[in-house]
Amino acid sequence: MKCRELLKHLSDYIDRDLDASICRHIDAHMKGCRPCIAFINTLRKTKGVLERQPKAVPSERLRSRWRKLLSKS
């Protein structure tokens, strides 16, 4: 697997939502590719930071405006 191919699967790989054979290819690639290892580690850290953020809840006023806009389309 080449770096460009790995990038297509990274999110699913991190989420553990890939076929085992693709994961093996990614794991094999990362054994020898420091840039991909660094990129995946950074992506994992970023995902962790985002998951710890409080969930944004739109106000009732905003939700009402969205419903009106959506009902027109």
OpenMM code with the backbone's topology and positions (N, CA, C; nanometers):
from openmm import Vec3, app, unit

residues = "MET LYS CYS ARG GLU LEU LEU LYS HIS LEU SER ASP TYR ILE ASP ARG ASP LEU ASP ALA SER ILE CYS ARG HIS ILE ASP ALA HIS MET LYS GLY CYS ARG PRO CYS ILE ALA PHE ILE ASN THR LEU ARG LYS THR LYS GLY VAL LEU GLU ARG GLN PRO LYS ALA VAL PRO SER GLU ARG LEU ARG SER ARG TRP ARG LYS LEU LEU SER LYS SER".split()
positions = [
    Vec3(0.0852, -0.1177, 0.0000),
    Vec3(0.0000, 0.0000, 0.0000),
    Vec3(0.0894, 0.1234, 0.0000),
    Vec3(0.0510, 0.2217, -0.0773),
    Vec3(0.1249, 0.3475, -0.0849),
    Vec3(0.0574, 0.4522, 0.0048),
    Vec3(0.1319, 0.5563, 0.0344),
    Vec3(0.0813, 0.6624, 0.1231),
    Vec3(-0.0530, 0.7173, 0.0760),
    Vec3(-0.0645, 0.7434, -0.0520),
    Vec3(-0.1873, 0.8017, -0.1057),
    Vec3(-0.3069, 0.7083, -0.0835),
    Vec3(-0.2867, 0.5804, -0.1002),
    Vec3(-0.3942, 0.4830, -0.0766),
    Vec3(-0.4312, 0.4792, 0.0713),
    Vec3(-0.3306, 0.4840, 0.1561),
    Vec3(-0.3545, 0.4809, 0.3000),
    Vec3(-0.4418, 0.5982, 0.3432),
    Vec3(-0.4175, 0.7145, 0.2869),
    Vec3(-0.4949, 0.8330, 0.3236),
    Vec3(-0.6448, 0.8149, 0.2996),
    Vec3(-0.6797, 0.7383, 0.1995),
    Vec3(-0.8217, 0.7153, 0.1683),
    Vec3(-0.8928, 0.6395, 0.2802),
    Vec3(-0.8172, 0.5627, 0.3572),
    Vec3(-0.8763, 0.4747, 0.4573),
    Vec3(-0.8525, 0.5197, 0.6011),
    Vec3(-0.7828, 0.6300, 0.6208),
    Vec3(-0.7387, 0.6657, 0.7545),
    Vec3(-0.8506, 0.6814, 0.8564),
    Vec3(-0.9545, 0.7535, 0.8224),
    Vec3(-1.0629, 0.7742, 0.9190),
    Vec3(-1.1252, 0.6417, 0.9603),
    Vec3(-1.1525, 0.5571, 0.8631),
    Vec3(-1.2100, 0.4266, 0.8949),
    Vec3(-1.1120, 0.3405, 0.9739),
    Vec3(-0.9849, 0.3526, 0.9448),
    Vec3(-0.8825, 0.2770, 1.0166),
    Vec3(-0.8800, 0.3191, 1.1635),
    Vec3(-0.8788, 0.4480, 1.1872),
    Vec3(-0.8760, 0.4993, 1.3245),
    Vec3(-1.0034, 0.4617, 1.3995),
    Vec3(-1.1155, 0.4613, 1.3287),
    Vec3(-1.2431, 0.4249, 1.3911),
    Vec3(-1.2611, 0.2733, 1.4022),
    Vec3(-1.1624, 0.1987, 1.3527),
    Vec3(-1.1670, 0.0514, 1.3521),
    Vec3(-1.2908, 0.0019, 1.2773),
    Vec3(-1.3108, 0.0621, 1.1621),
    Vec3(-1.4280, 0.0301, 1.0806),
    Vec3(-1.3844, -0.0156, 0.9413),
    Vec3(-1.2791, -0.0972, 0.9366),
    Vec3(-1.2259, -0.1454, 0.8095),
    Vec3(-1.2149, -0.2967, 0.8114),
    Vec3(-1.2166, -0.3533, 0.6935),
    Vec3(-1.1922, -0.4960, 0.6781),
    Vec3(-1.0520, -0.5288, 0.7306),
    Vec3(-1.0378, -0.6441, 0.7935),
    Vec3(-0.9103, -0.6836, 0.8541),
    Vec3(-0.7958, -0.6875, 0.7526),
    Vec3(-0.8250, -0.7264, 0.6291),
    Vec3(-0.7173, -0.7342, 0.5295),
    Vec3(-0.6631, -0.5955, 0.4958),
    Vec3(-0.7489, -0.4956, 0.4908),
    Vec3(-0.7026, -0.3590, 0.4642),
    Vec3(-0.6215, -0.3092, 0.5828),
    Vec3(-0.6651, -0.3419, 0.7039),
    Vec3(-0.5896, -0.3025, 0.8236),
    Vec3(-0.4498, -0.3628, 0.8224),
    Vec3(-0.4386, -0.4866, 0.7784),
    Vec3(-0.3066, -0.5498, 0.7711),
    Vec3(-0.2164, -0.4770, 0.6725),
    Vec3(-0.2731, -0.4340, 0.5598),
    Vec3(-0.1948, -0.3586, 0.4610),
    Vec3(-0.1483, -0.2251, 0.5202),
    Vec3(-0.2376, -0.1593, 0.5907),
    Vec3(-0.2019, -0.0309, 0.6524),
    Vec3(-0.0947, -0.0526, 0.7581),
    Vec3(-0.1134, -0.1535, 0.8422),
    Vec3(-0.0139, -0.1826, 0.9462),
    Vec3(0.1232, -0.2118, 0.8853),
    Vec3(0.1249, -0.2898, 0.7785),
    Vec3(0.2510, -0.3227, 0.7114),
    Vec3(0.3160, -0.1967, 0.6543),
    Vec3(0.2362, -0.1110, 0.5940),
    Vec3(0.2887, 0.0132, 0.5374),
    Vec3(0.3501, 0.1005, 0.6465),
    Vec3(0.2806, 0.1106, 0.7582),
    Vec3(0.3272, 0.2004, 0.8640),
    Vec3(0.4546, 0.1523, 0.9316),
    Vec3(0.4884, 0.0257, 0.9180),
    Vec3(0.6132, -0.0234, 0.9772),
    Vec3(0.7346, 0.0450, 0.9160),
    Vec3(0.7199, 0.0937, 0.7933),
    Vec3(0.8337, 0.1547, 0.7273),
    Vec3(0.8120, 0.2972, 0.6817),
    Vec3(0.7056, 0.3614, 0.7246),
    Vec3(0.6763, 0.4967, 0.6746),
    Vec3(0.6533, 0.5934, 0.7910),
    Vec3(0.7593, 0.6597, 0.8291),
    Vec3(0.7495, 0.7542, 0.9417),
    Vec3(0.6502, 0.8679, 0.9170),
    Vec3(0.6423, 0.9252, 0.7959),
    Vec3(0.5440, 1.0322, 0.7744),
    Vec3(0.4001, 0.9852, 0.7979),
    Vec3(0.3670, 0.8639, 0.7555),
    Vec3(0.2305, 0.8139, 0.7761),
    Vec3(0.2047, 0.7863, 0.9241),
    Vec3(0.3054, 0.7359, 0.9939),
    Vec3(0.2916, 0.7127, 1.1376),
    Vec3(0.2643, 0.8459, 1.2083),
    Vec3(0.3408, 0.9476, 1.1738),
    Vec3(0.3222, 1.0795, 1.2350),
    Vec3(0.1840, 1.1348, 1.2034),
    Vec3(0.1405, 1.1176, 1.0784),
    Vec3(0.0110, 1.1700, 1.0379),
    Vec3(-0.1023, 1.0991, 1.1138),
    Vec3(-0.0953, 0.9676, 1.1239),
    Vec3(-0.1990, 0.8920, 1.1940),
    Vec3(-0.2013, 0.9290, 1.3422),
    Vec3(-0.0849, 0.9419, 1.4029),
    Vec3(-0.0803, 0.9810, 1.5440),
    Vec3(-0.1407, 1.1185, 1.5664),
    Vec3(-0.1122, 1.2107, 1.4762),
    Vec3(-0.1699, 1.3450, 1.4862),
    Vec3(-0.3211, 1.3393, 1.4688),
    Vec3(-0.3680, 1.2605, 1.3733),
    Vec3(-0.5116, 1.2477, 1.3512),
    Vec3(-0.5801, 1.1863, 1.4731),
    Vec3(-0.5184, 1.0869, 1.5340),
    Vec3(-0.5749, 1.0256, 1.6553),
    Vec3(-0.5846, 1.1280, 1.7686),
    Vec3(-0.4800, 1.2065, 1.7865),
    Vec3(-0.4814, 1.3090, 1.8913),
    Vec3(-0.5899, 1.4129, 1.8645),
    Vec3(-0.6014, 1.4544, 1.7400),
    Vec3(-0.7030, 1.5526, 1.7027),
    Vec3(-0.8425, 1.4975, 1.7293),
    Vec3(-0.8653, 1.3738, 1.6917),
    Vec3(-0.9954, 1.3106, 1.7157),
    Vec3(-1.0248, 1.3062, 1.8660),
    Vec3(-0.9241, 1.2717, 1.9459),
    Vec3(-0.9419, 1.2668, 2.0907),
    Vec3(-0.9791, 1.4018, 2.1486),
    Vec3(-0.9127, 1.5073, 2.1020),
    Vec3(-0.9431, 1.6424, 2.1495),
    Vec3(-1.0863, 1.6796, 2.1128),
    Vec3(-1.1251, 1.6517, 1.9905),
    Vec3(-1.2608, 1.6868, 1.9461),
    Vec3(-1.3671, 1.6082, 2.0210),
    Vec3(-1.3396, 1.4828, 2.0520),
    Vec3(-1.4377, 1.4014, 2.1249),
    Vec3(-1.4577, 1.4510, 2.2676),
    Vec3(-1.3577, 1.5174, 2.3239),
    Vec3(-1.3695, 1.5675, 2.4601),
    Vec3(-1.4377, 1.7038, 2.4686),
    Vec3(-1.4621, 1.7650, 2.3544),
    Vec3(-1.5275, 1.8958, 2.3536),
    Vec3(-1.6764, 1.8813, 2.3841),
    Vec3(-1.7342, 1.9799, 2.4517),
    Vec3(-1.8781, 1.9726, 2.4784),
    Vec3(-1.9567, 1.9776, 2.3471),
    Vec3(-2.0642, 1.9055, 2.3449),
    Vec3(-2.1497, 1.9031, 2.2260),
    Vec3(-2.2260, 2.0350, 2.2163),
    Vec3(-2.2253, 2.0918, 2.0987),
    Vec3(-2.2976, 2.2160, 2.0750),
    Vec3(-2.4456, 2.1842, 2.0519),
    Vec3(-2.5302, 2.2558, 2.1225),
    Vec3(-2.6744, 2.2364, 2.1073),
    Vec3(-2.7329, 2.3691, 2.0596),
    Vec3(-2.7928, 2.3689, 1.9405),
    Vec3(-2.8504, 2.4943, 1.8905),
    Vec3(-2.9695, 2.5368, 1.9758),
    Vec3(-2.9877, 2.6660, 1.9839),
    Vec3(-3.0998, 2.7199, 2.0612),
    Vec3(-3.2320, 2.6828, 1.9940),
    Vec3(-3.3393, 2.6915, 2.0704),
    Vec3(-3.4714, 2.6613, 2.0159),
    Vec3(-3.5050, 2.7589, 1.9032),
    Vec3(-3.4635, 2.8828, 1.9174),
    Vec3(-3.4890, 2.9834, 1.8135),
    Vec3(-3.4226, 2.9419, 1.6821),
    Vec3(-3.2982, 2.8989, 1.6897),
    Vec3(-3.2266, 2.8564, 1.5697),
    Vec3(-3.2896, 2.7310, 1.5099),
    Vec3(-3.3248, 2.6346, 1.5934),
    Vec3(-3.3898, 2.5130, 1.5422),
    Vec3(-3.5221, 2.5468, 1.4732),
    Vec3(-3.5957, 2.6403, 1.5293),
    Vec3(-3.7224, 2.6821, 1.4695),
    Vec3(-3.6980, 2.7444, 1.3311),
    Vec3(-3.5960, 2.8274, 1.3203),
    Vec3(-3.5632, 2.8890, 1.1910),
    Vec3(-3.5247, 2.7825, 1.0890),
    Vec3(-3.4470, 2.6827, 1.1325),
    Vec3(-3.4078, 2.5739, 1.0420),
    Vec3(-3.5308, 2.4975, 0.9931),
    Vec3(-3.6213, 2.4680, 1.0859),
    Vec3(-3.7424, 2.3944, 1.0460),
    Vec3(-3.8222, 2.4724, 0.9425),
    Vec3(-3.8333, 2.6033, 0.9635),
    Vec3(-3.9068, 2.6862, 0.8663),
    Vec3(-3.8382, 2.6849, 0.7305),
    Vec3(-3.7067, 2.6981, 0.7310),
    Vec3(-3.6322, 2.6959, 0.6051),
    Vec3(-3.6440, 2.5605, 0.5353),
    Vec3(-3.6351, 2.4552, 0.6106),
    Vec3(-3.6431, 2.3213, 0.5517),
    Vec3(-3.7823, 2.2904, 0.4995),
    Vec3(-3.8821, 2.3430, 0.5641),
    Vec3(-4.0191, 2.3162, 0.5184),
    Vec3(-4.0492, 2.3863, 0.3854),
    Vec3(-3.9742, 2.4916, 0.3553),
    Vec3(-3.9930, 2.5632, 0.2290),
    Vec3(-3.9281, 2.4936, 0.1123),
    Vec3(-3.8344, 2.4039, 0.1383),
    Vec3(-3.7624, 2.3395, 0.0266),
    Vec3(-3.8237, 2.2081, -0.0129),
] * unit.nanometer
topology = app.Topology()
chain = topology.addChain("A")
for resn in residues:
    res = topology.addResidue(resn, chain)
    for name in ("N", "CA", "C"):
        topology.addAtom(name, app.Element.getBySymbol(name[0]), res)
